[in-house]
Amino acid sequence: QVKLVESGGGLVQAGGSLRLSCAASGSILSINDMAWYRQAPGKQRELVAGITSGGSAKYADSVKGRFTISRDNDKNTVYLQMNSPKLEDTAVYYCNAKGWFGGGYLEVWGQGTLVTVSS
């Protein structure tokens, strides 16, 4: 069993900053890609940022220059630094990981953490 636990969500003012964390635990052999997705009310889940085990990152156009994804491979943890958030960044943010866990190659999701950006 592998579990992803997100933390750091909450209320943030537009233009402020917030850092999300996601720690993986359980039967972990190796984690390849880790990512943050988000889902706003009435919208589909979308990729916010992803990072490979080697540190190569990609971002949605809407967050480029404002959000930074990073990871600590020793801690099996991925972070999302959210700078200058906008009202439209309000959403439930989900952590995602792909790798070799326990019985095979799996894709695992966290339970989500709510980020609310206020004016």
C-alpha positions as CSV (number, residue, x, y, z in Angstrom):
1,Q,0.0,0.0,0.0
2,V,1.2,3.5,-0.9
3,K,-0.3,6.7,0.5
4,L,0.1,10.3,-0.6
5,V,-0.7,12.9,2.0
6,E,-1.0,16.5,1.1
7,S,-0.6,19.5,3.4
8,G,-0.3,23.2,3.4
9,G,-3.6,24.2,1.8
10,G,-5.8,26.9,3.2
11,L,-6.8,30.5,2.6
12,V,-4.4,32.8,1.0
13,Q,-4.7,36.4,-0.2
14,A,-4.2,37.2,-3.9
15,G,-0.6,38.2,-4.4
16,G,0.6,36.3,-1.3
17,S,2.3,32.9,-1.2
18,L,1.5,29.4,-0.1
19,R,3.5,26.1,-0.1
20,L,1.9,22.8,-0.6
21,S,3.6,19.5,0.4
22,C,2.9,15.9,-0.5
23,A,4.6,13.0,1.2
24,A,4.5,9.5,-0.1
25,S,4.7,6.6,2.3
26,G,4.3,2.9,2.3
27,S,5.8,0.3,0.1
28,I,7.9,2.4,-2.2
29,L,10.6,1.0,-4.6
30,S,11.1,4.1,-6.7
31,I,9.0,7.1,-7.7
32,N,9.4,8.4,-11.3
33,D,7.1,11.3,-11.9
34,M,5.3,13.4,-9.3
35,A,2.8,16.1,-10.1
36,W,0.2,18.5,-8.8
37,Y,-3.2,18.7,-10.4
38,R,-6.2,20.9,-9.4
39,Q,-9.9,20.9,-9.9
40,A,-12.0,23.9,-9.5
41,P,-15.8,23.8,-8.9
42,G,-17.5,22.8,-12.1
43,K,-14.3,22.2,-14.0
44,Q,-12.2,19.2,-15.0
45,R,-9.1,18.2,-13.2
46,E,-6.1,19.8,-14.8
47,L,-2.3,19.4,-14.6
48,V,-0.7,22.3,-12.7
49,A,3.0,21.1,-12.7
50,G,5.0,17.9,-12.9
51,I,8.5,16.9,-12.1
52,T,10.6,13.9,-13.0
53,S,12.9,12.0,-10.7
54,G,15.8,13.9,-12.3
55,G,14.2,17.3,-11.5
56,S,12.9,18.2,-14.9
57,A,9.8,20.3,-14.5
58,K,6.8,21.4,-16.6
59,Y,4.0,23.8,-15.9
60,A,0.6,24.8,-17.1
61,D,0.8,28.1,-19.0
62,S,-1.6,29.6,-16.4
63,V,0.9,29.2,-13.6
64,K,4.3,29.6,-15.3
65,G,6.4,32.2,-13.6
66,R,4.3,32.1,-10.4
67,F,4.4,28.5,-9.2
68,T,7.4,26.3,-8.6
69,I,7.4,22.5,-8.2
70,S,10.3,20.8,-6.5
71,R,10.9,17.4,-4.8
72,D,13.1,15.8,-2.2
73,N,13.7,12.3,-3.4
74,D,15.2,11.2,-0.1
75,K,11.9,12.2,1.7
76,N,9.6,11.0,-1.2
77,T,8.1,14.5,-1.0
78,V,7.0,16.9,-3.7
79,Y,6.3,20.6,-3.1
80,L,4.4,23.3,-4.9
81,Q,5.4,26.9,-4.1
82,M,2.6,29.2,-5.1
83,N,3.6,32.8,-5.4
84,S,1.3,35.6,-6.4
85,P,-1.8,33.4,-6.5
86,K,-4.9,34.7,-8.3
87,L,-8.5,34.2,-7.6
88,E,-8.7,31.7,-10.4
89,D,-6.2,29.5,-8.7
90,T,-8.8,28.5,-6.1
91,A,-9.3,24.8,-6.3
92,V,-8.7,21.4,-4.7
93,Y,-5.1,20.5,-5.3
94,Y,-4.2,16.8,-5.8
95,C,-0.8,15.2,-5.6
96,N,0.0,12.5,-8.1
97,A,2.8,10.0,-8.2
98,K,3.9,7.3,-10.7
99,G,6.4,4.7,-9.9
100,W,7.2,1.2,-8.6
101,F,5.2,0.6,-5.5
102,G,4.8,-2.8,-3.7
103,G,3.2,-5.0,-6.3
104,G,4.0,-3.1,-9.5
105,Y,4.0,0.1,-11.5
106,L,1.2,2.3,-10.2
107,E,-0.3,5.7,-10.4
108,V,-1.3,7.0,-7.0
109,W,-3.4,10.0,-6.0
110,G,-3.6,12.0,-2.7
111,Q,-6.9,12.9,-1.1
112,G,-6.6,16.6,-2.1
113,T,-6.1,19.9,-0.2
114,L,-8.3,22.9,-0.7
115,V,-6.6,26.2,-1.7
116,T,-8.8,29.3,-1.5
117,V,-7.5,32.6,-2.9
118,S,-9.2,35.7,-1.5
119,S,-9.2,39.2,-2.8
